[in-house]
Amino acid sequence: MLNKPPKLKSTVKTKMKSNVNVRPASEAMIELLTLLFMNSLAEEAKAKAFEERSATIRGHHLKAVAKEVLKKTRG
């Protein structure tokens, strides 16, 4: 486990095309949305692993559900 949550501010700034200031509240919301996305991805991968009667979640389970989860999060 990580001792502290990852800082996404630098990642967001590198992806932006212009200089936009990211306030602390916005940074917290970005981290929260990332954690929610990772949680839903893990749940879907767990369900896929359960369907294949596997006790552990492997990379191919994540790859199988990643496209569906991305579509759900986009709306």
C-alpha positions as CSV (number, residue, x, y, z in Angstrom):
1,M,0.0,0.0,0.0
2,L,1.0,3.6,-0.6
3,N,1.7,5.8,2.4
4,K,0.2,8.8,0.7
5,P,-2.2,9.3,-2.2
6,P,-0.5,10.0,-5.6
7,K,-0.2,13.6,-6.7
8,L,-2.0,13.9,-10.0
9,K,-1.4,17.7,-10.4
10,S,1.8,17.1,-12.4
11,T,0.0,14.6,-14.6
12,V,-2.9,16.9,-15.3
13,K,-0.6,19.8,-16.0
14,T,1.4,17.8,-18.6
15,K,-1.8,16.7,-20.3
16,M,-3.3,20.2,-20.5
17,K,-2.6,22.2,-23.7
18,S,-2.6,25.6,-21.9
19,N,-1.4,27.0,-18.6
20,V,-4.4,26.4,-16.3
21,N,-4.0,26.6,-12.5
22,V,-5.4,23.6,-10.7
23,R,-6.7,24.6,-7.3
24,P,-6.5,22.2,-4.3
25,A,-10.2,21.5,-4.4
26,S,-10.0,20.5,-8.1
27,E,-7.0,18.4,-7.4
28,A,-8.9,16.6,-4.7
29,M,-11.8,16.0,-7.0
30,I,-9.5,14.6,-9.7
31,E,-7.9,12.2,-7.2
32,L,-11.4,11.2,-6.0
33,L,-12.6,10.5,-9.5
34,T,-9.5,8.5,-10.2
35,L,-10.0,6.4,-7.1
36,L,-13.7,5.8,-8.0
37,F,-12.6,4.7,-11.5
38,M,-10.0,2.3,-10.2
39,N,-12.5,0.9,-7.7
40,S,-15.1,0.2,-10.5
41,L,-12.4,-1.3,-12.7
42,A,-11.3,-3.6,-9.9
43,E,-14.9,-4.7,-9.2
44,E,-15.5,-5.5,-12.9
45,A,-12.2,-7.4,-13.1
46,K,-13.1,-9.3,-10.0
47,A,-16.4,-10.3,-11.6
48,K,-14.6,-11.4,-14.8
49,A,-12.2,-13.5,-12.8
50,F,-15.0,-15.1,-10.9
51,E,-16.7,-15.9,-14.2
52,E,-13.6,-17.7,-15.3
53,R,-13.3,-19.5,-12.0
54,S,-10.0,-17.8,-11.1
55,A,-9.1,-16.9,-7.5
56,T,-6.8,-14.0,-8.5
57,I,-7.3,-11.0,-10.8
58,R,-4.8,-11.1,-13.6
59,G,-3.9,-8.7,-16.4
60,H,-6.1,-10.3,-19.0
61,H,-9.1,-9.8,-16.7
62,L,-8.4,-6.1,-16.6
63,K,-7.8,-5.8,-20.3
64,A,-11.1,-7.6,-20.9
65,V,-13.2,-5.2,-18.9
66,A,-11.2,-1.9,-19.4
67,K,-13.0,-0.9,-22.5
68,E,-16.5,-1.4,-21.0
69,V,-15.6,0.5,-17.8
70,L,-14.2,3.4,-19.9
71,K,-17.4,3.6,-21.9
72,K,-19.5,3.6,-18.6
73,T,-17.4,6.5,-17.1
74,R,-17.7,8.6,-20.3
75,G,-21.4,8.5,-20.1
